[in-house]
Amino acid sequence: MADLEKLPVTVVTGFLGSGKTTLISHLMRNPGGKRLAVVVNEFGDVGVDGEILKGCAIPECPAENVLELANGCICCTVADDFIPTIEALLKLDPRPEHILIETSGLALPKPLLKAFDWPDIRSKITVDGVIALADAEAVAAGRFAPDVARVDAQRLADESIDHETPLSEVFEDQISCADIVLLTKPDLAGPEGVAKAREVIAAEAPRPLPVVEVAEGAVDPRVILGLGAAAEDDMDARPSHHDEPHDHDHDDFESVVIDIPELGDPADLVARIEALARSRNILRVKGYAAVAGKPMRLLVQAVGARVRHQYDRPWRPDEARQGRLVVIAEHDDIDQAAIREALTEAREAAE
C-alpha cells in the first residue's frame, strides 16, 4: 500500500521548442479532476516558462502551486533546489494530487530520475511516467537524430570525432527514457513528415513506445497521467549516453538574456530573430516584448528560424514595459555582444 500512497510525478521532457509549456498549460486547464502542482526548470536567468504557466492558473492549479527553479538543471542541484521544492509542494494545503515537472529543453531525464531515489523523498513520491515531446517537423528533417552512415563517414575522415553531437545525444536520451512520446506540431510536418518522425523515434527507442500526435498541447489527461510506471525503479530499461558517474553537464550550451526596448512593429523583431538564427546557429529564443500602443504583452517563442508570437496578457500597472528575451545556443555560437546588436542596436538607432 505504501507505493499506492506515494504522490505521482510526471516528468515532461523534450527538446527546445517541442511544446512542453503548451502541453502543461493545457493540462492545467484540463486536469482530469486532479489537483495539480507544477515545477518548471529554466535554462538561463529568466523564468519565462514559469511566468507563462502562472498566467494559466486555475483553482485546481493556483499560481502558488507553480514553482520555478532557475539556478541550473535540477538533476545537478538536487540537494539545494529539487528536494526542498518537492518538500514544499508536499506541505501545501490542500496537498497536490499530481506533480508535473517541466524540464529544461537541454535536460537529460535519467539523472533526474535518479534524484527520486534520495531517501528524503523516495517514500513520498513516485515517477508516474516520463513524457517525451518531439517536434515532428524537426525530427523528420533529421535535426535531432543522427544519420548513422554519415557519422561513421565523419569518424573515418576525422579521428577527433568519436561521439555524436550533444544535440542528438539529448534527443536520444529523452526518447530512451520515455514511457510515451507526444509527436507535436504534426500539421507543420504533414503526413509524410509524421511518418518519417515515427520511423526515427522507433529506431532510437530501446523498446516499443506509444507515439501520440498532439497539436497545440491538446491531449486527454487520461492518456499521459496515471501511467503508474514507477520509473525510478525501472532505470535499466532506460539506457543513456550519460550513464557513467559525473558525466552530466551542460557546458555544450549557453544562454544569454537580452533586454529589448519597446517595439514599433513586431515584424521587425521576428525578422531579426530569423536572421540571427541563420547567421549564428541559434537554437531557441523565448521571452516577451512591449509593443508601442498595445496594452498587451507580446509573447515570443522561436525554434531556430521559426518564430511564433502572440499577445498573452495585459501589462500590469506595477511592471515596466520592458521586453526580455532568453537566447540559447551551443557554447561556440554564443557571442553576447553580437546577439545584443542583432536584436537591439539598429532599432534603437532608428528611434
C-alpha positions as CSV (number, residue, x, y, z in Angstrom):
1,M,0.0,0.0,0.0
2,A,2.9,2.4,0.6
3,D,3.6,2.7,-3.2
4,L,-0.1,3.5,-3.8
5,E,0.1,6.3,-1.3
6,K,3.1,8.0,-3.0
7,L,2.4,11.3,-4.7
8,P,2.7,10.7,-8.5
9,V,5.0,12.9,-10.5
10,T,5.0,13.2,-14.3
11,V,8.3,14.3,-15.9
12,V,7.7,16.3,-19.1
13,T,10.9,16.3,-21.3
14,G,11.6,17.2,-24.8
15,F,13.9,19.3,-27.0
16,L,13.9,23.0,-27.2
17,G,10.6,24.3,-28.6
18,S,8.9,21.0,-28.7
19,G,5.8,22.3,-26.9
20,K,6.3,21.4,-23.2
21,T,4.9,24.6,-21.8
22,T,1.9,24.5,-24.2
23,L,1.2,20.9,-23.0
24,I,1.4,21.8,-19.3
25,S,-0.8,24.9,-19.9
26,H,-3.4,22.6,-21.4
27,L,-3.2,20.1,-18.5
28,M,-3.6,22.9,-16.0
29,R,-6.8,23.9,-17.7
30,N,-7.9,20.3,-18.2
31,P,-6.6,18.4,-15.1
32,G,-9.0,15.5,-15.3
33,G,-10.3,16.2,-11.8
34,K,-6.8,16.2,-10.3
35,R,-5.3,19.0,-8.1
36,L,-2.0,19.7,-9.8
37,A,1.3,21.4,-8.9
38,V,4.0,22.3,-11.5
39,V,7.7,22.6,-11.2
40,V,9.4,24.5,-14.1
41,N,13.2,24.1,-14.6
42,E,14.5,27.0,-16.7
43,F,17.8,27.1,-18.6
44,G,19.0,30.7,-18.1
45,D,18.3,33.5,-15.8
46,V,14.8,34.5,-16.7
47,G,11.7,32.4,-15.7
48,V,9.8,32.9,-18.9
49,D,8.0,29.5,-18.8
50,G,7.0,29.8,-15.2
51,E,5.6,33.3,-15.9
52,I,3.5,31.8,-18.8
53,L,2.2,29.0,-16.7
54,K,1.3,31.2,-13.7
55,G,-0.9,33.1,-16.1
56,C,-2.8,29.9,-16.8
57,A,-3.5,29.2,-13.1
58,I,-7.0,28.0,-12.1
59,P,-8.4,26.8,-8.8
60,E,-7.2,23.2,-9.4
61,C,-3.7,24.6,-10.0
62,P,-3.3,28.0,-8.4
63,A,-0.3,30.2,-9.0
64,E,1.2,29.3,-5.7
65,N,1.4,25.7,-7.0
66,V,3.7,26.7,-9.9
67,L,7.3,26.8,-8.7
68,E,10.3,27.8,-10.7
69,L,13.9,26.5,-10.5
70,A,16.2,28.8,-12.5
71,N,19.6,28.0,-10.8
72,G,20.6,25.3,-13.3
73,C,19.4,21.8,-14.2
74,I,17.5,20.3,-11.2
75,C,19.3,17.0,-11.6
76,C,22.6,18.9,-11.0
77,T,21.2,20.8,-7.9
78,V,19.3,18.0,-6.2
79,A,20.1,18.9,-2.6
80,D,19.9,22.7,-2.9
81,D,16.9,23.0,-5.1
82,F,15.0,19.9,-6.1
83,I,14.5,18.2,-2.7
84,P,13.4,21.5,-0.9
85,T,11.0,22.2,-3.8
86,I,9.3,18.8,-3.6
87,E,9.1,19.1,0.2
88,A,7.5,22.5,-0.1
89,L,4.8,21.1,-2.5
90,L,4.1,18.2,-0.1
91,K,3.4,20.7,2.6
92,L,0.8,22.7,0.6
93,D,-2.7,22.7,2.0
94,P,-4.6,21.3,0.2
95,R,-1.9,18.9,-0.9
96,P,-1.5,18.4,-4.7
97,E,-2.7,15.1,-6.1
98,H,-0.2,15.1,-9.0
99,I,3.0,17.0,-9.8
100,L,4.2,17.9,-13.3
101,I,7.9,18.7,-13.8
102,E,8.8,20.6,-16.9
103,T,12.5,20.0,-17.5
104,S,14.8,22.4,-19.3
105,G,14.9,21.7,-23.1
106,L,18.5,20.8,-22.6
107,A,18.0,18.4,-19.6
108,L,18.8,14.7,-19.7
109,P,15.9,13.0,-17.9
110,K,17.8,9.9,-16.4
111,P,19.9,11.9,-13.9
112,L,16.6,13.5,-12.7
113,L,15.0,10.1,-12.3
114,K,17.9,9.1,-10.1
115,A,17.1,12.1,-7.8
116,F,13.8,10.4,-6.9
117,D,15.9,7.7,-5.2
118,W,17.0,10.2,-2.5
119,P,16.0,8.9,1.0
120,D,14.3,12.2,1.9
121,I,11.6,11.8,-0.8
122,R,11.7,8.2,-2.1
123,S,9.0,7.1,0.3
124,K,6.8,10.0,-0.5
125,I,6.7,10.3,-4.3
126,T,6.9,8.1,-7.4
127,V,7.6,8.9,-11.1
128,D,4.2,8.1,-12.6
129,G,5.7,8.5,-16.1
130,V,8.2,10.2,-18.4
131,I,6.5,12.1,-21.3
132,A,8.9,13.0,-24.2
133,L,7.7,15.6,-26.6
134,A,9.2,15.5,-30.1
135,D,8.7,18.2,-32.8
136,A,7.5,16.2,-35.8
137,E,8.9,18.6,-38.4
138,A,12.3,18.8,-36.7
139,V,12.6,15.1,-36.2
140,A,11.6,14.3,-39.8
141,A,14.2,16.7,-41.0
142,G,16.9,14.9,-39.1
143,R,18.0,17.8,-36.9
144,F,18.0,15.9,-33.7
145,A,18.6,12.3,-34.8
146,P,21.9,11.4,-36.4
147,D,22.4,9.8,-39.8
148,V,24.5,6.8,-38.7
149,A,26.2,6.3,-42.1
150,R,27.2,10.0,-42.2
151,V,28.5,9.9,-38.6
152,D,30.5,6.8,-39.4
153,A,32.0,8.5,-42.5
154,Q,32.9,11.5,-40.4
155,R,34.6,9.2,-37.9
156,L,36.7,7.7,-40.6
157,A,37.6,11.1,-42.0
158,D,38.4,12.7,-38.7
159,E,39.9,10.9,-35.8
160,S,38.8,13.7,-33.4
161,I,35.2,12.8,-33.9
162,D,34.5,9.9,-31.7
163,H,31.0,10.6,-30.5
164,E,27.7,12.0,-31.6
165,T,26.8,15.7,-31.3
166,P,25.3,16.9,-28.0
167,L,22.0,17.7,-29.7
168,S,21.5,14.2,-30.9
169,E,22.5,12.7,-27.5
170,V,20.0,14.9,-25.7
171,F,17.2,13.8,-28.2
172,E,18.1,10.1,-27.9
173,D,18.3,10.2,-24.1
174,Q,14.9,11.8,-23.9
175,I,13.4,9.2,-26.2
176,S,15.2,6.3,-24.4
177,C,13.8,7.5,-21.0
178,A,10.2,8.0,-22.1
179,D,7.1,5.9,-21.3
180,I,5.2,7.7,-24.1
181,V,6.1,10.1,-26.9
182,L,4.0,13.0,-27.9
183,L,4.6,14.0,-31.5
184,T,3.9,17.7,-31.6
185,K,3.1,20.1,-34.5
186,P,2.0,17.3,-36.9
187,D,0.3,19.9,-39.0
188,L,3.6,21.5,-39.9
189,A,5.2,18.2,-40.7
190,G,2.4,16.8,-42.9
191,P,1.6,13.1,-43.3
192,E,4.9,12.2,-44.8
193,G,6.8,14.1,-42.1
194,V,4.8,12.5,-39.3
195,A,5.5,9.0,-40.8
196,K,9.2,9.8,-41.1
197,A,9.3,11.1,-37.5
198,R,7.7,7.9,-36.2
199,E,10.3,5.9,-38.0
200,V,13.1,7.9,-36.4
201,I,11.6,7.6,-32.9
202,A,11.1,3.8,-33.4
203,A,14.7,3.4,-34.4
204,E,16.0,5.4,-31.4
205,A,13.7,3.9,-28.8
206,P,15.2,1.0,-26.8
207,R,11.8,-0.6,-26.5
208,P,8.4,-0.2,-28.3
209,L,6.9,3.1,-27.2
210,P,3.4,4.5,-27.8
211,V,3.6,7.6,-30.0
212,V,0.6,10.0,-30.0
213,E,0.2,13.0,-32.3
214,V,-0.7,16.2,-30.4
215,A,-1.5,19.7,-31.8
216,E,-1.3,22.7,-29.5
217,G,-0.8,20.6,-26.5
218,A,-4.4,19.2,-26.6
219,V,-4.3,15.7,-25.2
220,D,-6.7,13.8,-22.9
221,P,-5.1,13.8,-19.4
222,R,-6.1,10.1,-19.1
223,V,-3.5,9.3,-21.8
224,I,-0.5,10.7,-20.0
225,L,-1.4,10.9,-16.3
226,G,-1.9,7.8,-14.2
227,L,0.6,5.6,-16.0
228,G,1.9,4.0,-12.8
229,A,5.3,3.5,-14.4
230,A,7.4,3.9,-11.2
231,A,10.2,4.9,-13.5
232,E,12.6,5.3,-10.6
233,D,12.5,1.5,-10.2
234,D,12.9,0.9,-13.9
235,M,16.3,2.5,-14.7
236,D,17.9,-0.4,-16.5
237,A,15.3,-0.2,-19.2
238,R,16.1,3.4,-19.9
239,P,19.7,3.5,-21.3
240,S,21.5,6.8,-21.6
241,H,24.7,8.1,-23.3
242,H,25.5,9.6,-19.8
243,D,25.1,6.6,-17.5
244,E,28.7,6.9,-16.2
245,P,29.0,8.9,-12.9
246,H,29.8,12.6,-13.2
247,D,29.2,12.6,-16.9
248,H,26.3,15.1,-17.0
249,D,26.8,18.7,-17.7
250,H,25.6,21.5,-19.9
251,D,28.9,23.0,-20.9
252,D,28.0,22.5,-24.6
253,F,25.1,25.0,-24.3
254,E,24.9,28.6,-23.1
255,S,22.2,31.2,-22.7
256,V,22.2,35.0,-22.8
257,V,19.5,37.3,-21.6
258,I,18.8,40.4,-23.8
259,D,16.6,43.3,-22.7
260,I,14.9,44.9,-25.7
261,P,13.3,48.3,-26.0
262,E,9.6,48.8,-26.9
263,L,8.8,47.7,-30.4
264,G,7.1,49.7,-33.1
265,D,6.3,46.7,-35.2
266,P,6.6,43.0,-34.1
267,A,7.5,42.0,-37.6
268,D,10.9,43.8,-37.1
269,L,11.7,41.6,-34.1
270,V,10.6,38.5,-36.0
271,A,12.9,39.3,-38.9
272,R,15.8,40.0,-36.5
273,I,15.3,36.6,-34.8
274,E,15.1,34.8,-38.1
275,A,18.3,36.4,-39.4
276,L,20.1,35.7,-36.1
277,A,19.1,32.1,-36.1
278,R,20.5,31.6,-39.6
279,S,23.7,33.6,-39.0
280,R,24.7,32.3,-35.6
281,N,23.0,28.9,-35.4
282,I,20.7,30.0,-32.5
283,L,18.7,27.1,-31.2
284,R,16.0,28.8,-29.2
285,V,14.7,32.3,-28.4
286,K,11.9,32.8,-25.8
287,G,10.6,35.8,-23.9
288,Y,8.3,38.8,-24.3
289,A,8.2,42.3,-25.7
290,A,6.3,45.5,-25.3
291,V,4.7,46.9,-28.5
292,A,4.0,50.7,-28.7
293,G,0.3,51.4,-28.4
294,K,-0.6,47.9,-27.3
295,P,-1.8,47.2,-23.7
296,M,-1.0,43.5,-24.0
297,R,2.4,41.8,-23.6
298,L,3.8,40.1,-26.7
299,L,4.9,36.6,-26.0
300,V,7.7,35.4,-28.4
301,Q,8.8,31.8,-29.0
302,A,11.3,30.7,-31.6
303,V,12.8,27.4,-32.6
304,G,15.7,28.1,-34.9
305,A,14.3,30.4,-37.6
306,R,10.7,29.5,-36.9
307,V,9.2,32.3,-34.9
308,R,5.7,32.4,-33.2
309,H,4.3,35.3,-31.3
310,Q,1.0,36.2,-29.6
311,Y,-0.3,38.7,-27.0
312,D,-0.7,36.7,-23.8
313,R,-1.8,39.2,-21.1
314,P,-2.1,42.9,-20.2
315,W,0.9,44.6,-18.7
316,R,0.4,45.1,-15.0
317,P,0.5,48.6,-13.6
318,D,3.4,47.8,-11.3
319,E,5.7,46.5,-14.1
320,A,7.9,48.3,-16.6
321,R,7.0,47.9,-20.2
322,Q,10.4,46.2,-20.8
323,G,11.0,43.3,-23.2
324,R,13.3,40.5,-22.4
325,L,14.5,37.5,-24.4
326,V,16.5,34.4,-23.5
327,V,18.7,33.2,-26.4
328,I,20.1,29.7,-26.2
329,A,22.8,28.2,-28.5
330,E,25.7,25.8,-28.4
331,H,28.6,27.2,-26.5
332,D,30.7,28.1,-29.6
333,D,27.8,30.0,-31.2
334,I,27.2,32.4,-28.3
335,D,28.5,35.9,-28.8
336,Q,26.6,38.1,-26.4
337,A,27.7,41.4,-28.0
338,A,26.8,40.2,-31.5
339,I,23.4,38.9,-30.3
340,R,22.6,42.1,-28.5
341,E,23.5,44.1,-31.5
342,A,21.4,41.9,-33.8
343,L,18.3,42.2,-31.6
344,T,18.5,45.8,-30.5
345,E,21.1,48.2,-31.9
346,A,19.7,49.2,-35.3
347,R,16.2,49.6,-33.9
348,E,17.5,51.8,-31.1
349,A,19.3,54.0,-33.6
350,A,16.2,54.4,-35.6
351,E,14.3,55.5,-32.6
